[in-house]
Amino acid sequence: MQTRVPLYIDGSFTESAATRHIPNLNPATQLNLANTPCATPDEVNRAVASAKQAFETWKDVPVIDRARLMMKFVHLLKQNQDEIAEILSQETGKIFADAKGDVWRGIEVVEHACNIPSMMMGETVENVARDIDTSSYMHPLGVCAGITPFNFPAMIPLWMFPMALACGNTFVLKPSEQDPLTPMRIAQLFDEAGFPKGVLQVLHGDREQVDMLLTHPDIKAISFVGSAPVGQHIYRTGAQHLKRVQCMTGAKNHMVIMPDADKKQVISHLTGASVGAAGQRCMAISVAVFVGESAQWLDELKDSMAEVKPGAWNDEAAGYGPLISRGSRDRVLGLLAKGKEEGAQCLLDGSSFTHPDFPEGNWVGPSLFSNVTPEMTIYREEIFGPVLLAMQVETIDDALKLINDNPYGNGVSLFTNSGGAARHFQRNVQVGQVGINIPIPVPLPFFSFTGWRNSFYGDQHAYGKQAVRFYTETKTVISRWFHHGEEVQGPNLTIQMR
């Protein structure tokens, strides 16, 4: 009998009464690691009710005490980083180094949440009018919810609930049904850190459970990371129900290569940024834009990518692991076939790759296309696999037009040795996160993750200062205190103060 993934409701890990379960398959072997329950409506309502009740006392816990609990939590995460990473590797297929990076980037956000007292400071101006002072205070919203994707099952939950809780909210997490064991281990460590019961709830399921959260009257804010179509549904539904919503969604990230760039650095970084983590990350580079003579480096790029070998999570020689599911693999293979059909030249074809030791794995080898045009399906759609598209333009302004015409604006990189070109590019590109000689420009937690256009729906971005704004409301207090014995005069009124 397979393990059943528990729910975490009201401070207890309990078995769900669900009649429907989703198998959690190892992507390399197809062995069932656990069965994930689709929480019942009663369980969803109990979790939200518990979070609502816990909010009444949690919001009044001094901010420094909330920060100290976060310090205990981050200590436990660091102590157990390797264990979490191994669980993560087993259920996502990520190689161990990638899995540890996933966990560590989440830990960095919890470290940032430990600084919450300074981030919760309001503003004040004395004597805005005679004897009148004005101050602003940041107050938590109430019960918040997070819906997280399969590709970063440690990092992205840790983007959300630590910042929300540090601000004084309570939180309901609905992690991906494809890899629930990682967030559940994190929840166990959270419980061990000594947080009050009810401040964090963890539910499992799919769209049905998500829609329950989106429409629940006691949920005040929704955070989401995932595909653009799902993000659009979450944003529309949440906003229709008058909730605050932030959705980090799809991407089509470009790397622009100028002829004066360092060729060795370009090829090394572009290889890793395109096929690392099997291309299953929203900040992966999926389009290489060669400007002018830099297109001569394409053959060397092909050779570099061909050297990357997919493999098992504990294979130190492996460059990346399998895709998360058979459905994901089939989708990527379909797009590879579509690219060939539409006239792109496939310089490196990973569609037939199989692993001799794990023939049932969801494998796709490194793949490279050239002669790609903006009208092609492989350019218009997010592939989310180890596939790189190569395009050629004459000038940096041609590259800017190509990128700015794309509907997504998550991340972009420019490799050059020209400060003038870099400044021109970063000022004119319509993308939220820009790397200059950096392939994957993901900001550290004291900044914010800032996708633009169809890569983000909402007003405030993830983690950093913008997360504090998202998870709080501002209260402005205008005050005047009278001196004893002072007369207060109105139009037809005189009051002697006593």
C-alpha positions as CSV (number, residue, x, y, z in Angstrom):
1,M,0.0,0.0,0.0
2,Q,1.4,3.4,-1.0
3,T,1.9,6.2,1.4
4,R,-0.9,8.7,1.6
5,V,0.2,12.3,1.8
6,P,-1.4,14.0,4.9
7,L,-3.0,17.3,5.2
8,Y,-1.8,19.9,7.7
9,I,-4.9,21.4,9.3
10,D,-5.2,23.3,12.7
11,G,-1.7,22.3,13.7
12,S,-2.1,18.5,13.0
13,F,-1.0,16.2,10.2
14,T,-4.1,14.2,9.4
15,E,-5.2,11.7,6.7
16,S,-7.7,13.1,4.3
17,A,-11.2,11.7,3.9
18,A,-10.8,12.2,0.2
19,T,-12.1,9.6,-2.2
20,R,-10.0,10.8,-5.1
21,H,-6.2,10.6,-5.0
22,I,-3.4,11.5,-7.5
23,P,-0.4,9.3,-7.8
24,N,3.0,10.9,-7.1
25,L,5.3,9.2,-9.6
26,N,9.1,9.2,-9.7
27,P,9.8,10.8,-13.1
28,A,12.8,8.6,-13.7
29,T,11.2,5.2,-12.8
30,Q,7.4,5.8,-12.8
31,L,7.3,4.2,-9.4
32,N,4.6,5.6,-7.2
33,L,6.1,7.4,-4.2
34,A,2.8,8.4,-2.6
35,N,-0.9,9.1,-3.2
36,T,-1.9,12.7,-3.0
37,P,-5.5,13.4,-1.7
38,C,-7.8,15.9,-3.3
39,A,-9.1,17.6,-0.1
40,T,-12.9,17.5,0.5
41,P,-14.9,20.8,0.7
42,D,-15.2,20.2,4.4
43,E,-11.5,19.9,4.8
44,V,-10.9,23.1,2.8
45,N,-13.5,25.0,5.0
46,R,-11.9,23.6,8.2
47,A,-8.5,24.8,7.1
48,V,-9.7,28.3,6.3
49,A,-11.7,28.5,9.5
50,S,-8.7,27.4,11.5
51,A,-6.5,30.0,9.8
52,K,-9.1,32.7,10.4
53,Q,-9.3,31.9,14.1
54,A,-5.5,31.8,14.4
55,F,-5.3,35.2,12.8
56,E,-7.1,36.8,15.7
57,T,-4.2,36.1,18.0
58,W,-1.3,35.8,15.6
59,K,-1.8,39.4,14.3
60,D,-1.1,40.6,17.9
61,V,2.1,38.7,18.4
62,P,4.9,41.2,18.6
63,V,6.7,41.5,15.3
64,I,10.1,40.7,16.9
65,D,8.6,37.4,18.3
66,R,7.4,36.5,14.8
67,A,10.9,37.2,13.6
68,R,12.4,34.9,16.2
69,L,10.2,32.1,15.2
70,M,11.4,32.6,11.6
71,M,14.9,32.3,12.9
72,K,14.1,28.9,14.5
73,F,12.5,27.8,11.2
74,V,15.4,28.9,9.1
75,H,17.8,27.1,11.4
76,L,15.8,23.8,11.0
77,L,15.7,24.3,7.2
78,K,19.5,24.6,7.1
79,Q,20.0,21.6,9.3
80,N,17.8,19.5,7.0
81,Q,18.7,21.0,3.6
82,D,20.2,17.8,2.3
83,E,17.3,15.6,3.4
84,I,14.8,18.0,1.8
85,A,16.8,18.1,-1.4
86,E,16.9,14.3,-1.6
87,I,13.1,14.1,-1.2
88,L,12.8,16.9,-3.8
89,S,15.1,15.0,-6.3
90,Q,13.1,11.8,-5.9
91,E,9.8,13.4,-6.8
92,T,10.8,16.0,-9.4
93,G,13.7,14.2,-11.0
94,K,16.1,17.1,-10.4
95,I,19.7,16.3,-10.0
96,F,20.9,16.7,-6.4
97,A,22.8,20.0,-7.0
98,D,19.7,21.6,-8.6
99,A,17.6,20.3,-5.7
100,K,19.9,21.8,-3.1
101,G,19.8,25.1,-5.0
102,D,16.0,25.0,-4.9
103,V,16.0,24.6,-1.2
104,W,18.7,27.2,-0.6
105,R,16.9,29.9,-2.6
106,G,13.8,29.3,-0.4
107,I,16.0,29.5,2.8
108,E,17.2,32.9,1.6
109,V,13.7,34.2,1.6
110,V,13.0,32.9,5.1
111,E,16.3,34.7,6.2
112,H,14.8,37.8,4.6
113,A,11.6,37.3,6.6
114,C,13.6,37.3,9.8
115,N,14.2,41.1,9.1
116,I,10.5,41.8,9.2
117,P,10.6,44.4,12.0
118,S,12.5,46.9,9.8
119,M,10.2,46.2,6.8
120,M,7.1,46.8,8.8
121,M,8.0,50.3,9.8
122,G,5.5,52.9,8.8
123,E,6.0,56.6,8.2
124,T,5.4,59.7,10.3
125,V,5.4,63.5,9.8
126,E,5.1,65.7,12.9
127,N,3.1,68.9,12.7
128,V,1.5,68.5,9.2
129,A,-0.8,71.3,10.4
130,R,-0.6,73.2,13.7
131,D,-0.4,70.6,16.5
132,I,-1.5,67.8,14.2
133,D,0.7,64.7,13.5
134,T,0.2,62.0,10.9
135,S,1.5,58.4,11.0
136,S,1.0,55.4,8.9
137,Y,1.0,51.8,10.1
138,M,1.2,48.5,8.2
139,H,-1.5,46.0,9.2
140,P,-1.9,42.3,8.0
141,L,-4.8,41.4,5.8
142,G,-6.0,38.1,7.4
143,V,-6.1,34.7,5.7
144,C,-3.9,34.5,2.6
145,A,-3.5,31.5,0.2
146,G,-0.7,30.3,-2.1
147,I,-0.9,28.0,-5.1
148,T,2.5,26.7,-6.1
149,P,3.9,24.8,-9.1
150,F,5.8,21.5,-9.5
151,N,9.1,22.9,-10.7
152,F,10.3,24.5,-7.4
153,P,8.5,22.7,-4.6
154,A,10.7,24.1,-1.9
155,M,11.6,27.6,-3.1
156,I,8.2,28.9,-4.2
157,P,6.2,27.9,-1.1
158,L,9.0,29.5,0.8
159,W,8.6,32.6,-1.3
160,M,5.1,33.0,0.0
161,F,4.1,31.8,3.4
162,P,7.1,33.0,5.4
163,M,6.7,36.6,4.2
164,A,2.9,36.5,4.7
165,L,3.2,35.1,8.2
166,A,6.0,37.5,9.2
167,C,3.6,40.3,8.3
168,G,1.0,38.9,10.7
169,N,-1.2,37.0,8.3
170,T,-2.2,33.3,8.4
171,F,-1.8,31.1,5.3
172,V,-3.3,28.2,3.4
173,L,-0.8,26.5,1.0
174,K,-2.0,24.4,-1.9
175,P,1.2,23.0,-3.4
176,S,1.5,21.2,-6.7
177,E,-0.2,17.8,-6.7
178,Q,2.8,16.4,-8.6
179,D,5.4,16.7,-5.9
180,P,3.7,17.2,-2.4
181,L,6.3,15.4,-0.3
182,T,8.8,18.3,-0.3
183,P,6.4,21.0,1.0
184,M,5.1,18.5,3.6
185,R,8.6,18.0,4.9
186,I,8.9,21.7,5.1
187,A,5.6,21.9,7.0
188,Q,6.9,19.4,9.5
189,L,10.0,21.6,10.2
190,F,7.7,24.6,10.4
191,D,5.6,22.8,13.1
192,E,8.8,21.8,14.9
193,A,9.9,25.4,15.0
194,G,7.0,26.1,17.4
195,F,4.7,28.3,15.5
196,P,1.1,28.5,16.9
197,K,-1.3,26.0,15.5
198,G,-3.5,27.2,12.7
199,V,-1.2,29.9,11.3
200,L,-0.2,27.6,8.4
201,Q,-2.5,25.1,6.7
202,V,-1.5,22.7,3.8
203,L,-4.1,21.3,1.5
204,H,-3.8,19.1,-1.5
205,G,-5.7,18.7,-4.8
206,D,-6.1,20.2,-8.2
207,R,-8.3,22.8,-9.9
208,E,-11.3,21.9,-7.8
209,Q,-9.5,22.7,-4.6
210,V,-7.9,25.8,-6.1
211,D,-11.4,27.1,-7.1
212,M,-12.6,26.6,-3.5
213,L,-9.8,28.9,-2.3
214,L,-10.4,31.5,-5.0
215,T,-14.0,31.8,-4.1
216,H,-13.9,31.4,-0.3
217,P,-15.1,34.6,1.4
218,D,-12.5,34.4,4.2
219,I,-9.5,34.3,1.9
220,K,-8.2,37.9,1.5
221,A,-5.2,37.4,-0.9
222,I,-4.0,34.8,-3.4
223,S,-0.4,34.2,-4.6
224,F,0.3,32.0,-7.6
225,V,3.2,30.8,-9.7
226,G,2.6,28.7,-12.8
227,S,1.5,28.7,-16.4
228,A,-0.1,31.7,-18.1
229,P,-3.5,30.1,-18.8
230,V,-3.9,29.0,-15.2
231,G,-2.6,32.3,-13.9
232,Q,-5.2,34.2,-16.0
233,H,-7.9,32.0,-14.6
234,I,-6.7,32.6,-11.0
235,Y,-6.3,36.3,-11.5
236,R,-9.8,36.8,-13.1
237,T,-11.5,34.6,-10.5
238,G,-9.8,36.0,-7.5
239,A,-10.3,39.6,-8.6
240,Q,-13.9,38.9,-9.4
241,H,-14.3,37.8,-5.8
242,L,-12.6,41.0,-4.6
243,K,-9.4,39.4,-3.5
244,R,-5.9,40.8,-3.7
245,V,-4.1,38.6,-6.3
246,Q,-0.5,38.2,-7.6
247,C,0.2,35.8,-10.4
248,M,3.7,35.0,-11.7
249,T,3.1,33.2,-14.9
250,G,4.7,32.2,-18.3
251,A,7.9,33.2,-19.9
252,K,9.9,33.2,-23.2
253,N,13.3,34.5,-22.0
254,H,15.9,35.7,-24.5
255,M,19.6,36.0,-24.3
256,V,21.1,38.6,-26.6
257,I,24.7,38.0,-27.7
258,M,26.7,40.9,-29.0
259,P,29.8,40.3,-31.2
260,D,32.1,41.8,-28.6
261,A,31.0,39.4,-25.9
262,D,33.3,36.8,-24.3
263,K,32.6,33.7,-26.5
264,K,33.6,31.2,-23.9
265,Q,31.4,32.7,-21.2
266,V,28.5,33.0,-23.6
267,I,28.6,29.3,-24.7
268,S,29.1,28.0,-21.1
269,H,26.3,30.2,-19.6
270,L,23.9,29.7,-22.5
271,T,24.2,25.9,-22.3
272,G,23.5,25.8,-18.6
273,A,20.7,28.4,-18.7
274,S,18.8,26.6,-21.5
275,V,18.9,22.9,-20.5
276,G,19.6,23.1,-16.8
277,A,16.8,21.7,-14.7
278,A,15.5,20.2,-18.0
279,G,14.5,23.7,-19.0
280,Q,11.6,23.5,-16.4
281,R,12.1,26.9,-14.9
282,C,10.4,30.2,-15.7
283,M,13.7,31.9,-15.9
284,A,15.3,29.5,-18.3
285,I,16.8,30.9,-21.4
286,S,14.8,29.5,-24.3
287,V,15.8,31.9,-27.1
288,A,19.4,32.9,-28.1
289,V,19.5,36.1,-30.2
290,F,22.8,36.4,-32.1
291,V,23.6,39.9,-33.2
292,G,25.7,40.2,-36.3
293,E,28.9,38.1,-36.4
294,S,28.2,36.4,-33.1
295,A,26.1,33.9,-35.1
296,Q,29.4,32.2,-36.1
297,W,29.4,30.7,-32.6
298,L,26.4,28.5,-33.2
299,D,28.3,25.4,-34.1
300,E,30.3,25.6,-30.9
301,L,27.1,26.1,-28.9
302,K,25.7,23.0,-30.5
303,D,28.8,21.0,-29.5
304,S,28.6,22.3,-25.9
305,M,24.9,21.4,-25.6
306,A,25.6,17.9,-27.1
307,E,28.0,17.2,-24.2
308,V,25.2,17.6,-21.6
309,K,23.8,14.2,-20.6
310,P,20.5,13.7,-18.7
311,G,20.7,11.3,-15.8
312,A,19.4,10.2,-12.4
313,W,19.2,12.6,-9.4
314,N,22.3,11.0,-7.7
315,D,24.5,10.8,-10.9
316,E,27.2,13.4,-10.4
317,A,27.9,13.4,-14.2
318,A,24.3,14.2,-15.1
319,G,23.5,17.6,-16.4
320,Y,19.8,17.4,-15.6
321,G,17.1,14.9,-14.9
322,P,13.8,13.8,-16.5
323,L,10.8,16.0,-17.1
324,I,8.2,15.9,-14.3
325,S,5.6,13.7,-16.1
326,R,4.8,11.7,-19.1
327,G,2.4,14.4,-20.2
328,S,5.1,17.0,-20.0
329,R,7.4,14.9,-22.1
330,D,4.8,14.3,-24.7
331,R,4.1,18.0,-24.9
332,V,7.8,18.8,-25.4
333,L,8.2,16.1,-28.1
334,G,5.1,17.4,-29.9
335,L,6.6,20.9,-30.0
336,L,9.9,19.5,-31.3
337,A,8.0,17.8,-34.1
338,K,6.0,21.0,-34.8
339,G,9.3,23.0,-35.1
340,K,10.6,20.7,-37.7
341,E,7.3,20.7,-39.5
342,E,7.2,24.5,-39.6
343,G,10.6,24.8,-41.2
344,A,13.0,25.4,-38.3
345,Q,16.4,23.6,-38.6
346,C,16.9,21.1,-35.9
347,L,20.7,21.2,-35.2
348,L,20.5,19.0,-32.1
349,D,17.6,16.6,-31.6
350,G,17.0,15.1,-28.2
351,S,13.6,13.6,-28.9
352,S,14.8,10.0,-29.1
353,F,17.0,10.1,-26.0
354,T,16.5,7.2,-23.6
355,H,18.5,6.4,-20.4
356,P,19.9,2.8,-20.4
357,D,19.3,2.3,-16.7
358,F,15.9,4.1,-16.5
359,P,14.1,3.4,-19.8
360,E,10.7,4.4,-18.4
361,G,11.9,7.9,-17.5
362,N,10.5,11.1,-19.0
363,W,13.6,11.9,-20.9
364,V,14.3,14.5,-23.5
365,G,17.8,15.2,-24.6
366,P,19.3,18.7,-25.3
367,S,17.7,20.2,-28.4
368,L,18.7,23.2,-30.5
369,F,16.9,24.8,-33.4
370,S,18.1,27.5,-35.8
371,N,16.3,29.5,-38.5
372,V,13.5,30.2,-36.1
373,T,11.0,32.9,-36.9
374,P,8.5,34.7,-34.6
375,E,5.6,33.1,-36.3
376,M,6.6,29.6,-35.4
377,T,4.7,27.7,-32.7
378,I,8.0,26.8,-30.9
379,Y,8.7,30.6,-30.6
380,R,5.2,31.6,-29.6
381,E,4.6,28.9,-26.9
382,E,6.5,28.3,-23.7
383,I,8.2,24.9,-24.3
384,F,9.3,24.2,-20.7
385,G,11.8,21.6,-21.7
386,P,15.6,21.4,-22.6
387,V,15.1,23.2,-25.9
388,L,16.9,26.3,-27.2
389,L,15.9,28.4,-30.2
390,A,18.6,30.3,-32.1
391,M,17.7,33.5,-34.0
392,Q,19.8,36.0,-35.8
393,V,19.5,39.9,-36.1
394,E,21.7,42.6,-37.4
395,T,21.6,45.2,-34.6
396,I,20.8,45.5,-30.9
397,D,17.7,47.5,-31.8
398,D,16.5,44.6,-33.9
399,A,17.0,42.4,-30.8
400,L,15.1,44.9,-28.6
401,K,12.1,45.0,-31.1
402,L,12.0,41.2,-31.2
403,I,11.9,40.9,-27.4
404,N,9.5,43.8,-26.9
405,D,7.1,42.3,-29.4
406,N,7.0,39.0,-27.5
407,P,4.0,38.8,-25.2
408,Y,6.1,37.7,-22.2
409,G,8.4,39.8,-20.1
410,N,9.8,37.7,-17.3
411,G,13.6,37.7,-17.8
412,V,16.2,38.6,-20.4
413,S,20.0,38.7,-20.6
414,L,22.6,40.6,-22.7
415,F,26.2,39.5,-23.1
416,T,28.5,42.3,-24.2
417,N,31.7,44.1,-23.2
418,S,30.2,47.5,-24.1
419,G,28.8,49.6,-21.3
420,G,27.0,51.8,-23.8
421,A,25.2,48.9,-25.4
422,A,24.3,47.5,-21.9
423,R,22.9,50.8,-20.7
424,H,20.9,51.2,-24.0
425,F,19.5,47.7,-23.7
426,Q,18.6,47.7,-20.0
427,R,16.8,51.1,-20.4
428,N,14.8,50.1,-23.5
429,V,13.9,46.4,-23.0
430,Q,10.4,45.9,-21.7
431,V,11.2,43.0,-19.4
432,G,11.0,42.9,-15.6
433,Q,14.4,41.2,-14.8
434,V,17.5,42.0,-16.8
435,G,20.8,40.3,-16.7
436,I,24.0,42.0,-18.0
437,N,26.5,39.2,-18.6
438,I,24.4,37.1,-16.2
439,P,22.3,34.3,-17.8
440,I,19.5,33.9,-15.3
441,P,18.8,37.2,-13.5
442,V,16.8,36.0,-10.5
443,P,17.1,38.7,-7.8
444,L,18.0,38.0,-4.2
445,P,15.1,38.2,-1.7
446,F,15.8,41.8,-0.6
447,F,14.8,42.8,-4.1
448,S,11.6,41.5,-5.7
449,F,10.9,39.0,-8.5
450,T,9.5,41.4,-11.1
451,G,8.1,39.8,-14.3
452,W,6.2,42.1,-16.7
453,R,3.4,41.9,-19.3
454,N,1.9,38.4,-19.6
455,S,4.5,37.0,-17.2
456,F,2.7,38.7,-14.3
457,Y,-0.8,39.7,-13.3
458,G,-1.3,41.9,-10.3
459,D,0.1,45.0,-8.6
460,Q,2.9,43.9,-6.2
461,H,5.5,41.2,-7.0
462,A,6.9,38.3,-5.0
463,Y,9.2,38.5,-2.0
464,G,11.3,41.6,-1.1
465,K,9.6,44.9,-0.2
466,Q,6.8,44.4,-2.6
467,A,5.7,41.2,-0.8
468,V,5.4,43.2,2.4
469,R,3.2,45.7,0.6
470,F,1.1,42.9,-1.0
471,Y,0.5,41.1,2.4
472,T,-0.3,44.3,4.3
473,E,-2.7,47.3,4.3
474,T,-1.8,50.8,5.4
475,K,-3.6,52.6,8.1
476,T,-3.1,56.3,8.4
477,V,-3.7,58.0,11.7
478,I,-4.1,61.8,12.0
479,S,-3.9,62.9,15.6
480,R,-4.2,66.1,17.7
481,W,-3.9,66.2,21.5
482,F,-5.2,69.2,23.4
483,H,-3.5,70.8,26.3
484,H,-5.4,70.8,29.6
485,G,-7.6,73.9,29.8
486,E,-7.4,74.7,26.1
487,E,-10.5,76.1,24.5
488,V,-11.8,74.3,21.4
489,Q,-13.9,76.6,19.3
490,G,-16.3,75.7,16.5
491,P,-18.6,77.9,14.4
492,N,-21.1,78.3,17.3
493,L,-19.5,76.3,20.0
494,T,-16.9,76.9,22.7
495,I,-15.9,73.9,24.9
496,Q,-13.7,74.3,28.0
497,M,-11.4,71.3,28.1
498,R,-11.1,69.7,31.6
